[in-house]
Amino acid sequence: EDDEDDEDGSDRDDNDSSQHEPQRYHWTERDHVIASAKIAPIWFISNYAYNASLRYTSITSSTVLVNTGSLFTFLFALLVKDEKFSIWKMLGVLVGMSGCIITGLHDA
Protein backbone atom coordinates (compact mmCIF):
# COMPACT_ATOMS: atom_id res chain seq x y z
CA GLU A 1 0.00 0.00 0.00
CA ASP A 2 1.14 3.56 -0.71
CA ASP A 3 2.81 5.31 2.24
CA GLU A 4 0.98 8.57 1.53
CA ASP A 5 -2.52 7.08 1.89
CA ASP A 6 -4.34 8.40 4.95
CA GLU A 7 -6.59 6.24 7.09
CA ASP A 8 -9.59 7.43 5.09
CA GLY A 9 -7.95 6.27 1.87
CA SER A 10 -7.21 9.73 0.47
CA ASP A 11 -3.89 10.57 -1.12
CA ARG A 12 -2.65 13.58 0.81
CA ASP A 13 0.86 14.77 1.50
CA ASP A 14 1.19 15.92 5.13
CA ASN A 15 3.54 18.69 4.02
CA ASP A 16 1.02 20.00 1.49
CA SER A 17 0.03 23.56 2.53
CA SER A 18 -3.21 23.39 0.52
CA GLN A 19 -4.85 21.30 3.25
CA HIS A 20 -4.80 24.39 5.48
CA GLU A 21 -6.36 26.71 2.90
CA PRO A 22 -10.11 27.27 3.04
CA GLN A 23 -12.00 25.58 0.25
CA ARG A 24 -13.18 28.07 -2.35
CA TYR A 25 -16.81 28.15 -3.41
CA HIS A 26 -17.50 28.81 -7.09
CA TRP A 27 -20.72 30.65 -7.81
CA THR A 28 -23.21 29.04 -10.12
CA GLU A 29 -25.31 30.98 -12.60
CA ARG A 30 -28.20 30.74 -10.13
CA ASP A 31 -26.06 32.26 -7.36
CA HIS A 32 -25.25 35.21 -9.63
CA VAL A 33 -28.91 35.75 -10.50
CA ILE A 34 -29.96 35.69 -6.83
CA ALA A 35 -27.22 38.13 -5.80
CA SER A 36 -28.11 40.42 -8.71
CA ALA A 37 -31.79 40.38 -7.75
CA LYS A 38 -30.86 41.46 -4.22
CA ILE A 39 -28.45 44.21 -5.29
CA ALA A 40 -30.32 45.62 -8.31
CA PRO A 41 -33.10 47.47 -6.41
CA ILE A 42 -30.57 49.24 -4.18
CA TRP A 43 -28.44 50.09 -7.22
CA PHE A 44 -31.38 51.55 -9.15
CA ILE A 45 -32.63 53.56 -6.16
CA SER A 46 -29.16 55.01 -5.52
CA ASN A 47 -28.75 55.96 -9.18
CA TYR A 48 -32.18 57.55 -9.22
CA ALA A 49 -31.37 59.52 -6.05
CA TYR A 50 -28.07 60.67 -7.53
CA ASN A 51 -29.71 61.88 -10.74
CA ALA A 52 -32.52 63.56 -8.80
CA SER A 53 -29.96 65.37 -6.64
CA LEU A 54 -28.54 67.07 -9.72
CA ARG A 55 -31.66 69.26 -9.73
CA TYR A 56 -30.67 70.76 -6.39
CA THR A 57 -26.88 71.02 -6.56
CA SER A 58 -24.05 71.40 -9.04
CA ILE A 59 -22.55 68.44 -10.82
CA THR A 60 -19.22 69.18 -9.13
CA SER A 61 -20.67 69.09 -5.61
CA SER A 62 -22.56 65.92 -6.39
CA THR A 63 -19.45 64.28 -7.81
CA VAL A 64 -17.42 65.21 -4.73
CA LEU A 65 -20.05 63.66 -2.46
CA VAL A 66 -20.21 60.47 -4.49
CA ASN A 67 -16.42 60.11 -4.58
CA THR A 68 -16.15 60.27 -0.80
CA GLY A 69 -17.70 56.80 -0.85
CA SER A 70 -14.26 55.17 -0.98
CA LEU A 71 -13.47 56.54 2.48
CA PHE A 72 -16.68 55.19 3.98
CA THR A 73 -16.29 51.86 2.20
CA PHE A 74 -12.75 51.51 3.53
CA LEU A 75 -13.80 52.41 7.08
CA PHE A 76 -16.77 50.02 6.94
CA ALA A 77 -14.57 47.19 5.62
CA LEU A 78 -12.15 47.76 8.50
CA LEU A 79 -15.02 47.84 10.99
CA VAL A 80 -16.47 44.50 9.87
CA LYS A 81 -12.94 43.06 9.52
CA ASP A 82 -13.30 42.37 5.80
CA GLU A 83 -10.08 44.29 5.10
CA LYS A 84 -6.82 44.51 6.97
CA PHE A 85 -5.41 47.97 7.52
CA SER A 86 -2.32 48.87 5.54
CA ILE A 87 -0.58 52.17 5.06
CA TRP A 88 -0.87 51.75 1.28
CA LYS A 89 -4.63 51.36 1.40
CA MET A 90 -4.93 54.38 3.68
CA LEU A 91 -2.65 56.37 1.38
CA GLY A 92 -4.83 55.47 -1.60
CA VAL A 93 -7.96 56.62 0.22
CA LEU A 94 -6.24 59.87 1.27
CA VAL A 95 -5.11 60.58 -2.29
CA GLY A 96 -8.68 60.09 -3.49
CA MET A 97 -10.03 62.27 -0.71
CA SER A 98 -7.51 65.02 -1.47
CA GLY A 99 -8.86 65.10 -5.03
CA CYS A 100 -12.38 65.46 -3.65
CA ILE A 101 -11.29 68.28 -1.34
CA ILE A 102 -9.49 70.15 -4.11
CA THR A 103 -12.49 69.80 -6.42
CA GLY A 104 -14.84 70.89 -3.63
CA LEU A 105 -12.74 73.97 -2.81
CA HIS A 106 -12.68 74.96 -6.48
CA ASP A 107 -16.49 74.72 -6.63
CA ALA A 108 -17.02 76.80 -3.46
Phi and psi in degrees as a GROMACS rama.xvg file:
@    title "Ramachandran Plot"
@    xaxis  label "Phi"
@    yaxis  label "Psi"
@TYPE xy
-67.1202  136.265  ASP-2
-68.1389  -21.3349  ASP-3
-89.748  -1.84528  GLU-4
-72.7229  130.859  ASP-5
-80.1596  174.433  ASP-6
-60.5624  -30.9948  GLU-7
-84.0054  1.86539  ASP-8
90.976  -0.144442  GLY-9
-84.8518  148.371  SER-10
-89.6089  106.856  ASP-11
-143.444  130.036  ARG-12
-84.035  125.52  ASP-13
-63.6265  -21.0991  ASP-14
-90.3589  0.0795406  ASN-15
-73.3546  119.357  ASP-16
-74.3852  -14.6937  SER-17
-68.6034  -19.5923  SER-18
-70.6843  -16.4845  GLN-19
-96.2776  -8.54822  HIS-20
-82.1197  142.688  GLU-21
-67.2731  145.682  PRO-22
-73.4554  133.289  GLN-23
-86.4692  141.646  ARG-24
-104.646  125.814  TYR-25
-96.079  127.368  HIS-26
-70.742  139.015  TRP-27
-88.557  172.305  THR-28
-60.6824  -38.2025  GLU-29
-62.9622  -41.4056  ARG-30
-59.6619  -41.8433  ASP-31
-64.325  -41.87  HIS-32
-64.7131  -43.0214  VAL-33
-63.8839  -46.1624  ILE-34
-62.5594  -40.9417  ALA-35
-63.9037  -39.9393  SER-36
-65.6384  -30.3528  ALA-37
-77.5845  -36.7502  LYS-38
-83.996  -34.1899  ILE-39
-54.8995  -46.7641  ALA-40
-60.2119  -40.9789  PRO-41
-64.6165  -41.7921  ILE-42
-62.4078  -45.7415  TRP-43
-66.9793  -40.0253  PHE-44
-64.6156  -42.7226  ILE-45
-66.5123  -38.2682  SER-46
-67.344  -39.2114  ASN-47
-62.8975  -44.1576  TYR-48
-63.3911  -40.2846  ALA-49
-61.8549  -48.8473  TYR-50
-65.2246  -36.1981  ASN-51
-67.3776  -33.0635  ALA-52
-66.9459  -22.7226  SER-53
-65.3288  -18.2641  LEU-54
-68.8  -28.2971  ARG-55
-108.876  -6.06742  TYR-56
-148.043  171.029  THR-57
-77.6286  159.956  SER-58
-63.0757  -37.4845  ILE-59
-62.483  -48.3939  THR-60
-61.7749  -42.0218  SER-61
-63.6783  -41.5596  SER-62
-64.2771  -41.1787  THR-63
-60.8718  -45.4364  VAL-64
-61.9529  -42.8909  LEU-65
-65.4757  -39.3846  VAL-66
-77.2279  -6.33552  ASN-67
-78.6556  -5.71744  THR-68
-58.8108  -31.3109  GLY-69
-62.0876  -36.7949  SER-70
-64.0243  -48.015  LEU-71
-68.0682  -35.1253  PHE-72
-64.4246  -43.4647  THR-73
-63.337  -46.3055  PHE-74
-63.8551  -41.0313  LEU-75
-64.3188  -42.5775  PHE-76
-63.403  -36.5774  ALA-77
-67.3483  -41.3402  LEU-78
-61.7012  -43.6159  LEU-79
-89.465  6.9324  VAL-80
61.0539  35.4036  LYS-81
-88.2685  -23.0674  ASP-82
-124.211  149.639  GLU-83
-98.2488  140.553  LYS-84
-68.411  136.81  PHE-85
-143.104  151.903  SER-86
-63.7075  -32.234  ILE-87
-68.5796  -39.6401  TRP-88
-65.4281  -43.8996  LYS-89
-64.0614  -39.8405  MET-90
-62.0228  -41.5388  LEU-91
-61.9315  -42.4568  GLY-92
-65.2651  -41.5898  VAL-93
-65.7443  -37.5934  LEU-94
-63.2157  -44.5413  VAL-95
-62.643  -41.2105  GLY-96
-67.4321  -36.1062  MET-97
-63.4306  -36.8243  SER-98
-63.2983  -39.4904  GLY-99
-64.7901  -41.9415  CYS-100
-66.1407  -43.9439  ILE-101
-62.6464  -43.32  ILE-102
-65.1637  -41.144  THR-103
-64.2656  -39.4526  GLY-104
-67.4593  -35.1748  LEU-105
-66.9325  -35.406  HIS-106
-76.903  -22.8656  ASP-107
